[in-house]
Amino acid sequence: MKTLLRWTLMAAAVALLAWGCSKEKPETDPSPKTAEQPADSTLNLDALIADTLSADSLARLEAERLEAERARLEEMINRIMLEDVYFDYDRSDLTENAKRLLAQVAEILVNENRFMVTVEGHTDARGTEDYNISLGARRSTVVRDFLIAYGVDGNRLASVSYGKERPKVQGADEAAYSKNRRAHFRVSIVGVEP
């Protein structure tokens, strides 16, 4: 009986061992894997950048970008608004210096279509109010027409005359008068991100 029990236990052990060995096991490859990636797992650069940078870093970078754009626009506006087109006494035709200046202004306006410009016509203190309003209007119109002829969209340009109402320089001599016979630019921006 002991022998039978021993044989039964041995047969059971062999059966268990055979059963355990018969299950498929995953093959293990001792060689190192190569750096192949399936085509569908290509890296998305935007996702990688977003994962790498924190939200604070992204906000800071966006704020820096907006500030750089604001500074660039401000510099261009200042270049336009700091320059006036000057006219000879009782004249509204453009001098050669005025045409050179207007060509520079036109280049800026052609390349930056977010600028809306009002051309202000001004005169010196001599003459009647009605005459000076009319002369200021001719001056602002000739400047506006030059810019349109250069390629600036006329819908972005307006003209207004102040006559002698807003002198640049106070005084009753030729030095003051020559600074007041001018067309001045007032620039606003449309479509800029807040």
Residue, then its C-alpha position, 0 to 999 in steps of 0.5 A: m500500500k505504501t508502494l502504491l501511494r508512492w507510485t501515485l504521488m510520483a505519478a501525480a508529481v510527474a503529471l503536474l510537472a508535465w502540465g506546468c511545462s506544457k504551457e506556452k511561455p513568452e520568449t525572452d530575447p537576451s539581445p538588446k532591443t533596437a531603437e525602432q519606433p512604430a510609425d504611429s508613435t511619432l513625437n508631436l513637437d507641440a505636445l512635447i513642448a507643452d509637456t516640458l513647459s509649465a503653464d506659467s512659462l507659457a504665459r510668460l513667453e506669450a506676455e513677452r511676445l505681446e510686449a515685443e509686438r507692442a514695442r515694435l508698433e510703438e516704435m513705428i507709430n513714433r517714427i510716423m508721428l514725430e515727423d511732420v510734412y512742412f509747407d512753404y508759405d501759402r502753399s499746399d504743394l509737396t516739396e522734395n523733402a516732403k515727398r521723401l518723408l512721405a515715401q518712408v511713411a507710406e512704406i510703414l503703412v503699406n507693411e503694417n495694415r493695422f494702422m489707421v491714420t488721420v492727416e491733420g492740416h495746419t497753417d500759421a497764424r496769418g490769414t483769416e480763419d476760413y482761408n486757413i481752414s481751407l489751406g489746411a484741408r488742401r495740405s492734408t488732402v495732398v498728403r493723403d493723396f500721395l500716400i494713396a498713390y504710393g499704395v496705402d489703402g485710402n480706407r485707412l486714411a482720413s484728413v482733417s484741417y485745423g487751420k491755425e487752431r493748433p500751432k506747434v510753436q507759439g510766436a509771431d515770427e518766421a521761425a514759429y510760422s514755418k513750424n506751424r505750416r505742416a501736415h501732422f499724422r495721428v495714428s491709431i491701431v485696429g485689430v491688436e490683441p489686448 
